[in-house]
Amino acid sequence: MVSIEDSFTNSTCKGSASAVTTIRHPKITPFLQTPVSVLVANEYLNKIQFVELMNSAVPWNADRRNTPLGILAKSIVLSTFYETRSPLYHVASRFEQADTQFLFGPGAQPQHFDDDALAACLDAIYEAGPNTLFSGLTLSTYTQYDLDLSRLHSDTSNLVMYGEYESCEEEDHEGVQITYGHSKANRPDKKQLGVGSIVNRDGIPLVSQALDGNKADCEWNQEAIRVLRDVLGDKLSKAVYIADCKLITMPNIHLLCQESAPVQFISRCPDAFYGKLTDRLIEQAYQEGAVWSEPLAVGEKETYTRYRIQEFTKRVEMHDLRFLVVETSSNQKLMDACIEREREEFEQAVKRLTAQSYACEKDAQTAYHTFQEKQKKQLWKLNAVVASTHKVVYKRGRRAANQPPQVDRTDTTWHIQSAGMERHEENITKKTRQTMTFVLVTNVPAATLGSKEILFTYKGQSVVEVQFHLLKTPCLASQVFLKKPERIEALMMLLHVALLVRALMQYQARQRVKEMKDVPRVGLNKQRYTNPTASSLLVLLRDYSILFDGQNRYHSHCTSFQEERLGVLLYLLDVDEDRLFIY
């Protein structure tokens, strides 16, 4: 491997399979420059045979377009590994400075990726079924990498959409409905596109779909379960499906617990389920004599969240389900802040109340009673009495010398006199239980997963949220430059492929780190790279490019540390360094 340098030096790249020779190479012009992040993503697409699978699964009119469909789809996926994503009509210009023949094969030119060709590619993908294509690709990937299918985390999100789109009310409308719905981004004024995803415990997507903007989560869960049964078949019986509280409806419970094809699940029990069963379970858990588990934590540090669990078995209609009442310490600071905030608000309310005066005792008593009624659900309460104040009013006019003032009348007013405020311990206890306690529900047998394993399995739900966070970044779906819902649905499938590649990169790097006795200091600020993420890997790789002058390939970095870092990164990603420098 050759790099540009002002002087002749030789160094060996630690962690790399080959020696790095650094030489001075003057006047390499003109040259093509390809980011290493794009080259690495290309290697992963090659490993999962993305182009081959797309070409075999999607009908394509080769006479109309000389470029294979798989290559066109690959160009869209690779374009997301630059710092920002471009509209379809800018994809061609994005690859003008890249080595397209290395990325896409002999004869590939940037002009092959014009917007007309890419639009036709999206149309063909939509006709073939984006969801089916993605599930087939991921299932092949899971088999190739022997990925874990024992835990399947499911969730939904939505993308804020800007501009005008084809009306979903039109009779000939196809594709997803971009419309108004419950906005998780707190933008009810904008139309949105829904996204549903199922990933394994390592965050690698298995199912990802574009959804109608007003699709309810409970409906998505029904569809997701049916899709999993089709994709996994008998393998689903050994998996556990984890989702949020929107999963728990009686129709979904019947679907999950059907005798012919039961699905093991873990979810949070919503407050309103089965006649507010959650409230009754929490109340039962705090009764005198109730037995909690020993405090549990994911680590030994005192700052880590502690959990206590109490388990119940309840029959819900015809199904026996396990319910875990979980008390967490993570919200203690939140609860303390809530108590202090309400104290300040209550003090101001008391000041306003005691500053008022009333013409009669009855009015004052009524005002105090009204205030007490409002106290019933507050965390503080007021002790006060109704008192009277007498004010003497003297007659007006000039008095004779040495004559005392003559009393005209005595006015009596009434007011509420504070005797101090105190904590409403009963309400604080109730509020604390609501804040620090939640209920999980599952049909997984206790012999398979104990209470602790159920809790920590559910806490792994964040892996799917990470995927949504990545999806909304500028390089992916923060902006959608299409108007046809059909093409948007096809584009979302390709963006999910880009997420799949990122997840595989992260998974591979973490597996390699686990095998290392001494974790290298190649992270940001030269920190030990103990927990590689997809985002940090791409940030580090974007410092590097491969230059091609028509005959030779060079890398563009110069310092010995940069060379060492690149070698280690490629080792973690299981990318053969020499592959970046040969055809």
C-alpha positions as CSV (number, residue, x, y, z in Angstrom):
1,M,0.0,0.0,0.0
2,V,1.4,3.4,-1.0
3,S,0.8,6.8,0.5
4,I,1.8,10.4,-0.4
5,E,4.4,11.8,1.9
6,D,7.0,14.6,1.7
7,S,9.8,12.3,2.7
8,F,10.8,8.7,2.3
9,T,9.8,6.6,5.4
10,N,8.8,3.1,6.1
11,S,6.5,1.9,8.9
12,T,4.5,-1.2,9.8
13,C,0.8,-0.8,10.4
14,K,-0.1,-2.4,13.7
15,G,-3.1,-4.6,13.4
16,S,-2.8,-4.8,9.7
17,A,-2.0,-7.8,7.7
18,S,0.4,-6.0,5.4
19,A,3.3,-3.5,5.7
20,V,2.6,0.1,4.8
21,T,5.2,1.7,2.6
22,T,5.1,5.5,2.6
23,I,6.8,7.2,-0.3
24,R,6.8,10.6,-2.0
25,H,4.8,10.5,-5.2
26,P,4.9,13.9,-7.0
27,K,2.3,15.3,-9.4
28,I,-0.5,12.7,-9.2
29,T,-2.9,14.6,-11.4
30,P,-5.5,14.1,-12.3
31,F,-6.6,11.4,-9.8
32,L,-9.8,9.9,-8.5
33,Q,-10.5,10.1,-4.8
34,T,-12.8,7.6,-3.0
35,P,-13.5,7.9,0.7
36,V,-12.5,4.8,2.6
37,S,-15.9,4.8,4.4
38,V,-17.5,4.2,1.0
39,L,-15.0,1.5,0.1
40,V,-15.6,-0.3,3.3
41,A,-19.4,-0.1,2.8
42,N,-18.9,-1.5,-0.7
43,E,-17.0,-4.5,0.7
44,Y,-19.9,-5.3,3.0
45,L,-22.4,-5.0,0.2
46,N,-20.2,-7.4,-1.8
47,K,-20.1,-9.9,1.2
48,I,-23.8,-10.1,1.5
49,Q,-24.1,-10.3,-2.3
50,F,-26.4,-7.4,-2.5
51,V,-26.1,-6.8,-6.3
52,E,-26.6,-10.4,-7.1
53,L,-29.7,-10.8,-4.9
54,M,-31.3,-7.6,-6.3
55,N,-30.6,-8.6,-9.9
56,S,-32.1,-12.1,-9.4
57,A,-35.2,-10.9,-7.5
58,V,-36.2,-7.7,-9.4
59,P,-37.3,-7.9,-13.1
60,W,-35.4,-5.4,-15.1
61,N,-35.5,-4.3,-18.7
62,A,-31.9,-4.6,-19.8
63,D,-32.7,-3.2,-23.2
64,R,-34.0,0.0,-21.7
65,R,-31.2,0.5,-19.2
66,N,-27.7,-0.9,-19.9
67,T,-26.7,-0.6,-16.2
68,P,-27.9,-3.6,-14.1
69,L,-30.5,-2.8,-11.5
70,G,-28.3,-4.1,-8.7
71,I,-25.6,-1.6,-9.6
72,L,-28.1,1.3,-9.7
73,A,-29.5,0.3,-6.3
74,K,-25.9,-0.1,-4.9
75,S,-25.1,3.5,-6.0
76,I,-28.0,4.8,-3.9
77,V,-26.9,2.8,-0.9
78,L,-23.2,3.9,-1.2
79,S,-24.2,7.5,-1.6
80,T,-25.4,7.5,2.0
81,F,-21.9,6.8,3.3
82,Y,-20.9,10.3,2.4
83,E,-21.5,12.9,5.1
84,T,-24.8,14.0,3.6
85,R,-27.2,12.4,1.2
86,S,-28.0,14.0,-2.1
87,P,-31.2,14.0,-4.3
88,L,-31.3,11.4,-7.1
89,Y,-30.2,13.9,-9.6
90,H,-27.0,14.6,-7.7
91,V,-25.9,11.0,-7.2
92,A,-24.1,10.9,-10.5
93,S,-22.1,14.1,-9.6
94,R,-21.3,12.5,-6.2
95,F,-19.4,9.7,-7.9
96,E,-17.6,12.0,-10.4
97,Q,-14.5,12.1,-8.2
98,A,-14.8,8.4,-7.1
99,D,-13.3,5.3,-8.6
100,T,-16.5,4.0,-10.1
101,Q,-14.9,1.0,-11.8
102,F,-13.5,-0.2,-8.5
103,L,-16.9,0.3,-6.8
104,F,-19.2,-1.0,-9.5
105,G,-17.1,-3.0,-11.9
106,P,-15.4,-2.4,-15.3
107,G,-17.0,0.1,-17.6
108,A,-19.0,1.9,-14.8
109,Q,-19.2,5.6,-15.3
110,P,-20.8,8.4,-13.1
111,Q,-23.2,9.3,-15.9
112,H,-24.8,5.9,-15.6
113,F,-26.3,7.0,-12.3
114,D,-28.5,9.8,-13.7
115,D,-31.8,10.5,-12.1
116,D,-33.9,8.9,-14.8
117,A,-32.0,5.6,-14.3
118,L,-32.3,5.7,-10.5
119,A,-36.0,6.6,-10.7
120,A,-36.6,3.6,-13.0
121,C,-34.7,1.5,-10.5
122,L,-36.9,2.6,-7.6
123,D,-40.1,1.9,-9.7
124,A,-38.8,-1.6,-10.4
125,I,-38.1,-2.2,-6.7
126,Y,-41.5,-1.1,-5.7
127,E,-43.2,-3.4,-8.3
128,A,-41.1,-6.3,-6.9
129,G,-42.2,-5.5,-3.3
130,P,-39.6,-3.6,-1.1
131,N,-40.6,-5.4,2.1
132,T,-40.2,-8.9,0.5
133,L,-36.9,-7.9,-1.0
134,F,-35.5,-6.6,2.3
135,S,-36.6,-9.6,4.3
136,G,-35.0,-11.9,1.8
137,L,-31.8,-10.0,1.9
138,T,-31.7,-9.9,5.7
139,L,-32.5,-13.5,6.1
140,S,-29.7,-14.4,3.8
141,T,-27.4,-12.1,5.8
142,Y,-28.4,-13.7,9.1
143,T,-27.6,-17.1,7.7
144,Q,-24.3,-16.0,6.3
145,Y,-23.1,-14.4,9.5
146,D,-24.8,-16.9,11.8
147,L,-26.5,-14.1,13.7
148,D,-28.5,-14.4,16.9
149,L,-32.3,-14.7,16.5
150,S,-33.2,-15.4,20.1
151,R,-34.2,-11.8,20.9
152,L,-36.2,-9.7,18.4
153,H,-36.8,-6.0,19.4
154,S,-39.6,-4.2,17.6
155,D,-40.6,-0.5,17.5
156,T,-42.0,2.2,15.3
157,S,-41.1,5.8,14.6
158,N,-42.0,8.4,12.1
159,L,-40.3,10.8,9.7
160,V,-41.4,14.4,9.3
161,M,-42.2,15.1,5.6
162,Y,-42.0,18.5,3.9
163,G,-43.6,19.5,0.7
164,E,-46.5,18.2,-1.4
165,Y,-47.2,14.5,-2.1
166,E,-49.7,12.6,-4.1
167,S,-53.0,12.5,-2.3
168,C,-53.7,9.2,-0.6
169,E,-57.4,9.7,-1.3
170,E,-57.0,9.3,-5.1
171,E,-58.4,6.0,-6.4
172,D,-55.2,5.1,-8.3
173,H,-52.9,5.9,-5.3
174,E,-50.4,3.2,-4.5
175,G,-47.6,2.9,-1.9
176,V,-47.6,4.2,1.6
177,Q,-49.8,7.0,2.7
178,I,-47.9,10.2,3.6
179,T,-50.4,11.9,5.9
180,Y,-51.1,13.4,9.3
181,G,-51.0,11.2,12.3
182,H,-49.7,11.0,15.9
183,S,-46.3,12.7,15.7
184,K,-43.6,11.3,17.9
185,A,-41.5,14.2,16.8
186,N,-44.0,16.7,18.2
187,R,-44.8,18.1,14.7
188,P,-48.6,17.6,14.3
189,D,-48.6,20.4,11.7
190,K,-46.6,18.2,9.2
191,K,-47.4,15.1,7.3
192,Q,-45.3,12.1,8.2
193,L,-44.1,8.7,7.1
194,G,-44.1,5.8,9.5
195,V,-41.3,3.3,9.9
196,G,-41.5,-0.1,11.6
197,S,-38.4,-2.1,12.4
198,I,-37.4,-5.4,14.1
199,V,-33.8,-5.9,15.0
200,N,-31.9,-8.6,17.0
201,R,-30.1,-8.0,20.3
202,D,-27.0,-6.7,18.3
203,G,-29.2,-4.1,16.5
204,I,-29.0,-5.8,13.1
205,P,-32.3,-5.3,11.2
206,L,-34.4,-8.3,10.3
207,V,-37.6,-6.6,9.2
208,S,-37.9,-2.9,8.3
209,Q,-40.9,-1.3,6.5
210,A,-42.2,2.0,5.5
211,L,-45.6,2.6,7.0
212,D,-48.6,4.9,6.6
213,G,-48.2,8.1,8.5
214,N,-51.2,7.3,10.6
215,K,-50.5,3.6,11.2
216,A,-51.2,2.7,14.8
217,D,-48.5,0.8,16.7
218,C,-50.9,-1.9,17.7
219,E,-51.7,-2.6,14.0
220,W,-48.0,-2.6,13.1
221,N,-47.4,-5.3,15.8
222,Q,-50.0,-7.5,14.3
223,E,-48.5,-7.2,10.9
224,A,-44.9,-7.7,12.3
225,I,-45.9,-10.9,14.0
226,R,-47.4,-12.3,10.8
227,V,-44.3,-11.2,8.8
228,L,-42.0,-12.9,11.4
229,R,-44.0,-16.1,11.0
230,D,-43.6,-16.0,7.3
231,V,-39.9,-15.1,7.4
232,L,-38.7,-17.3,10.2
233,G,-41.2,-20.2,10.2
234,D,-40.4,-22.7,13.0
235,K,-37.4,-20.6,14.1
236,L,-39.8,-18.1,15.6
237,S,-40.8,-20.5,18.4
238,K,-37.3,-20.2,19.8
239,A,-37.3,-16.4,19.7
240,V,-38.6,-13.8,22.1
241,Y,-40.5,-10.8,20.6
242,I,-39.9,-7.5,22.6
243,A,-42.0,-4.4,22.0
244,D,-43.4,-1.4,23.8
245,C,-46.8,-1.2,25.6
246,K,-48.7,-0.7,22.4
247,L,-48.3,-4.4,21.8
248,I,-50.5,-5.2,24.7
249,T,-54.1,-5.3,23.4
250,M,-56.5,-8.3,23.8
251,P,-56.5,-9.0,20.0
252,N,-52.7,-9.1,20.0
253,I,-52.6,-11.3,23.2
254,H,-54.8,-13.8,21.4
255,L,-52.6,-13.6,18.3
256,L,-49.4,-14.2,20.4
257,C,-50.8,-16.9,22.5
258,Q,-52.6,-19.0,19.9
259,E,-52.0,-22.7,20.5
260,S,-51.1,-23.5,16.9
261,A,-48.2,-21.0,16.6
262,P,-47.5,-19.2,19.9
263,V,-45.0,-16.4,20.0
264,Q,-43.0,-15.6,23.2
265,F,-43.1,-11.9,24.0
266,I,-42.1,-9.4,26.6
267,S,-43.7,-5.9,26.8
268,R,-44.6,-3.2,29.2
269,C,-48.2,-3.4,30.5
270,P,-50.2,-0.3,29.7
271,D,-52.1,1.4,32.5
272,A,-55.5,0.9,31.0
273,F,-55.1,-2.8,30.1
274,Y,-57.7,-5.2,31.4
275,G,-59.5,-2.9,33.8
276,K,-56.4,-1.0,35.0
277,L,-54.7,-4.2,36.0
278,T,-51.4,-2.4,36.4
279,D,-52.7,-0.2,39.2
280,R,-54.0,-3.2,41.1
281,L,-50.7,-5.1,40.7
282,I,-48.7,-2.2,42.0
283,E,-51.0,-1.8,45.0
284,Q,-50.7,-5.5,45.7
285,A,-46.9,-5.3,45.5
286,Y,-46.7,-2.6,48.2
287,Q,-49.0,-4.3,50.6
288,E,-47.6,-5.2,54.0
289,G,-45.8,-8.5,53.9
290,A,-45.0,-8.4,50.2
291,V,-41.7,-9.9,49.2
292,W,-39.4,-8.1,46.8
293,S,-36.4,-9.6,45.1
294,E,-32.9,-8.5,46.2
295,P,-31.8,-5.3,44.4
296,L,-30.5,-5.9,40.9
297,A,-28.2,-3.9,38.8
298,V,-26.4,-4.2,35.4
299,G,-23.1,-3.3,37.1
300,E,-21.4,-2.9,40.4
301,K,-21.0,0.9,40.5
302,E,-23.1,2.7,43.0
303,T,-24.4,5.1,40.3
304,Y,-25.9,2.2,38.3
305,T,-29.7,1.9,38.4
306,R,-31.0,-0.6,41.0
307,Y,-34.1,-2.7,40.5
308,R,-36.5,-4.7,42.7
309,I,-38.9,-7.1,41.2
310,Q,-42.1,-8.8,42.4
311,E,-43.7,-11.3,40.2
312,F,-47.4,-12.3,39.8
313,T,-49.2,-14.8,37.6
314,K,-52.7,-13.7,36.4
315,R,-55.2,-15.3,34.1
316,V,-56.3,-12.9,31.4
317,E,-59.3,-14.3,29.8
318,M,-58.0,-17.7,28.6
319,H,-54.3,-17.0,28.9
320,D,-51.9,-17.4,31.9
321,L,-49.5,-14.5,31.9
322,R,-46.6,-13.4,34.1
323,F,-46.6,-9.9,35.4
324,L,-43.4,-8.3,36.9
325,V,-43.8,-5.2,39.1
326,V,-40.5,-3.5,38.8
327,E,-39.2,-0.7,41.1
328,T,-36.4,1.3,39.7
329,S,-34.1,3.8,41.4
330,S,-33.3,5.7,38.2
331,N,-36.2,8.1,38.7
332,Q,-35.4,9.0,42.3
333,K,-33.7,12.3,41.3
334,L,-36.6,13.0,39.0
335,M,-39.1,12.5,41.9
336,D,-37.1,14.7,44.2
337,A,-37.0,17.5,41.6
338,C,-40.8,17.1,41.2
339,I,-41.4,17.5,44.9
340,E,-39.2,20.6,45.1
341,R,-40.9,22.1,42.0
342,E,-44.3,21.6,43.4
343,R,-43.2,23.1,46.7
344,E,-42.3,26.3,45.0
345,E,-45.5,26.4,43.0
346,F,-47.5,25.7,46.2
347,E,-45.9,28.5,48.1
348,Q,-46.9,31.0,45.4
349,A,-50.5,29.7,45.5
350,V,-50.6,30.0,49.3
351,K,-49.3,33.6,49.1
352,R,-52.1,34.5,46.6
353,L,-54.7,32.7,48.8
354,T,-53.7,34.4,52.1
355,A,-53.5,37.9,50.5
356,Q,-57.2,37.8,49.7
357,S,-59.8,39.3,52.0
358,Y,-63.5,38.4,52.2
359,A,-66.5,40.4,53.3
360,C,-67.9,37.5,55.4
361,E,-66.8,34.4,57.1
362,K,-68.8,32.2,54.8
363,D,-66.9,33.4,51.7
364,A,-63.6,32.8,53.4
365,Q,-64.6,29.3,54.4
366,T,-65.8,28.6,50.9
367,A,-62.5,29.8,49.4
368,Y,-60.5,27.7,51.9
369,H,-62.6,24.6,51.1
370,T,-62.1,25.1,47.4
371,F,-58.3,25.3,47.9
372,Q,-58.4,22.2,50.1
373,E,-60.2,20.3,47.4
374,K,-57.4,21.1,45.0
375,Q,-54.9,19.9,47.5
376,K,-56.2,16.3,47.4
377,K,-53.9,15.4,44.5
378,Q,-51.0,17.7,45.3
379,L,-47.7,16.8,47.0
380,W,-48.1,19.5,49.6
381,K,-50.9,20.6,51.9
382,L,-51.8,23.8,53.8
383,N,-52.7,24.1,57.4
384,A,-54.7,27.3,57.9
385,V,-57.6,28.9,59.8
386,V,-60.1,31.5,58.9
387,A,-59.6,34.6,60.9
388,S,-61.2,38.0,61.1
389,T,-59.6,41.5,61.2
390,H,-61.4,44.5,62.7
391,K,-60.7,47.9,61.4
392,V,-62.0,51.1,63.1
393,V,-63.2,53.8,60.8
394,Y,-63.4,57.3,62.3
395,K,-65.8,60.1,61.3
396,R,-64.5,62.6,58.8
397,G,-64.4,66.3,59.5
398,R,-62.6,68.9,61.6
399,R,-62.5,68.2,65.3
400,A,-62.4,70.8,68.2
401,A,-59.2,71.2,70.0
402,N,-58.3,68.4,72.4
403,Q,-61.4,66.4,71.2
404,P,-60.7,62.7,70.6
405,P,-61.7,61.3,67.2
406,Q,-65.3,60.0,67.0
407,V,-65.8,56.4,65.8
408,D,-68.0,56.1,62.8
409,R,-68.0,52.3,62.5
410,T,-66.0,49.1,62.8
411,D,-65.3,47.2,59.5
412,T,-64.7,43.4,59.8
413,T,-63.0,41.5,57.1
414,W,-62.1,37.8,56.9
415,H,-59.0,36.1,55.5
416,I,-57.2,32.8,55.5
417,Q,-54.4,32.7,57.9
418,S,-51.6,30.2,57.2
419,A,-50.4,27.9,60.0
420,G,-47.7,26.4,57.8
421,M,-47.5,23.9,54.9
422,E,-46.3,20.3,55.0
423,R,-45.6,17.3,52.7
424,H,-48.7,15.3,51.7
425,E,-47.0,12.0,52.4
426,E,-49.9,9.9,51.1
427,N,-49.8,11.6,47.7
428,I,-46.0,11.6,47.6
429,T,-46.0,7.9,48.2
430,K,-48.6,7.3,45.5
431,K,-46.7,9.6,43.1
432,T,-43.4,7.9,43.9
433,R,-44.8,4.5,43.1
434,Q,-46.2,5.8,39.8
435,T,-42.9,7.4,38.9
436,M,-40.5,4.7,40.0
437,T,-42.6,1.5,39.3
438,F,-43.7,-0.1,36.0
439,V,-45.1,-3.5,35.1
440,L,-43.8,-5.9,32.5
441,V,-46.0,-8.7,31.0
442,T,-44.8,-11.9,29.3
443,N,-45.8,-15.4,28.3
444,V,-42.2,-16.7,28.5
445,P,-42.1,-19.6,31.0
446,A,-40.2,-19.0,34.2
447,A,-38.1,-22.0,33.4
448,T,-36.9,-20.4,30.2
449,L,-36.2,-16.8,31.6
450,G,-36.3,-15.8,35.2
451,S,-37.5,-12.4,36.4
452,K,-34.0,-10.8,36.2
453,E,-33.5,-12.1,32.6
454,I,-37.0,-10.8,31.6
455,L,-36.2,-7.3,32.9
456,F,-32.8,-7.1,31.3
457,T,-34.1,-8.5,28.0
458,Y,-36.7,-5.7,27.9
459,K,-34.1,-3.1,28.8
460,G,-32.3,-4.0,25.6
461,Q,-35.1,-2.4,23.6
462,S,-32.9,0.7,23.1
463,V,-31.1,-1.1,20.2
464,V,-34.0,-0.5,17.9
465,E,-34.2,3.1,18.9
466,V,-30.5,3.6,17.9
467,Q,-31.5,2.4,14.4
468,F,-34.2,5.1,14.2
469,H,-31.7,7.7,15.4
470,L,-29.3,6.8,12.6
471,L,-32.2,6.7,10.0
472,K,-33.0,10.4,10.8
473,T,-29.4,11.6,10.3
474,P,-28.5,13.9,7.4
475,C,-26.8,11.1,5.5
476,L,-30.0,9.0,5.4
477,A,-33.7,10.1,5.8
478,S,-33.6,13.5,7.4
479,Q,-34.8,14.7,4.1
480,V,-36.6,12.9,1.3
481,F,-36.4,14.5,-2.1
482,L,-39.1,12.4,-3.8
483,K,-42.9,13.0,-4.2
484,K,-44.2,9.7,-5.4
485,P,-45.1,7.5,-2.4
486,E,-44.1,4.4,-4.4
487,R,-40.6,5.6,-5.0
488,I,-40.4,6.8,-1.4
489,E,-41.2,3.3,-0.2
490,A,-38.6,1.8,-2.5
491,L,-36.0,4.4,-1.3
492,M,-36.7,3.6,2.3
493,M,-35.9,-0.1,1.6
494,L,-32.5,1.0,0.2
495,L,-31.9,3.3,3.2
496,H,-32.6,0.3,5.5
497,V,-30.0,-1.6,3.5
498,A,-27.6,1.2,4.4
499,L,-28.6,0.7,8.1
500,L,-28.0,-3.0,7.7
501,V,-24.5,-2.4,6.5
502,R,-23.8,0.0,9.4
503,A,-25.1,-2.5,11.9
504,L,-22.9,-5.3,10.4
505,M,-19.9,-3.0,10.7
506,Q,-20.6,-2.3,14.3
507,Y,-21.3,-6.0,15.1
508,Q,-18.0,-7.1,13.4
509,A,-15.9,-4.4,15.1
510,R,-17.3,-5.3,18.6
511,Q,-16.7,-9.0,18.0
512,R,-13.0,-8.3,17.1
513,V,-12.6,-6.0,20.2
514,K,-13.9,-8.8,22.4
515,E,-11.1,-11.1,21.0
516,M,-8.3,-8.5,21.7
517,K,-6.4,-8.7,25.0
518,D,-5.2,-5.1,24.7
519,V,-7.7,-2.7,23.2
520,P,-5.9,-0.2,20.9
521,R,-6.1,3.5,21.5
522,V,-7.5,4.4,18.1
523,G,-10.7,6.1,19.3
524,L,-11.5,9.8,19.2
525,N,-8.8,11.7,21.2
526,K,-6.7,8.5,21.1
527,Q,-9.0,6.7,23.7
528,R,-9.2,3.0,23.9
529,Y,-11.8,1.8,21.4
530,T,-13.7,-0.5,23.7
531,N,-17.2,0.0,22.3
532,P,-17.2,0.7,18.6
533,T,-20.4,2.2,17.2
534,A,-21.4,2.6,13.6
535,S,-21.4,6.4,13.8
536,S,-17.9,6.5,15.4
537,L,-16.5,4.0,12.9
538,L,-17.7,6.2,10.0
539,V,-16.4,9.4,11.6
540,L,-12.9,7.8,11.9
541,L,-12.9,6.4,8.4
542,R,-13.9,9.7,6.8
543,D,-10.4,11.0,7.6
544,Y,-9.1,8.7,4.8
545,S,-9.4,8.4,1.1
546,I,-7.9,6.3,-1.6
547,L,-6.4,8.0,-4.6
548,F,-6.1,6.5,-8.1
549,D,-4.0,8.0,-10.9
550,G,-5.0,5.5,-13.6
551,Q,-2.3,3.0,-12.7
552,N,-1.6,3.0,-9.0
553,R,-3.6,3.5,-5.8
554,Y,-2.5,5.6,-2.9
555,H,-3.9,6.5,0.5
556,S,-4.1,10.2,1.3
557,H,-3.1,10.3,5.0
558,C,0.4,11.0,6.2
559,T,1.1,10.6,9.9
560,S,2.3,7.3,11.4
561,F,-0.6,7.3,13.9
562,Q,-3.1,7.8,11.1
563,E,-1.6,4.8,9.3
564,E,-1.8,2.7,12.5
565,R,-5.4,3.8,13.1
566,L,-6.5,2.9,9.6
567,G,-4.9,-0.5,9.9
568,V,-6.6,-1.3,13.2
569,L,-10.0,0.0,11.9
570,L,-9.8,-2.2,8.8
571,Y,-8.8,-5.2,11.0
572,L,-11.8,-4.6,13.3
573,L,-14.1,-4.4,10.3
574,D,-12.6,-7.6,8.8
575,V,-11.7,-5.8,5.6
576,D,-8.6,-7.0,3.8
577,E,-6.4,-3.9,3.4
578,D,-4.9,-5.1,0.2
579,R,-8.4,-5.3,-1.3
580,L,-8.6,-1.5,-1.3
581,F,-5.5,-1.2,-3.5
582,I,-6.1,-3.9,-6.2
583,Y,-8.8,-4.6,-8.8
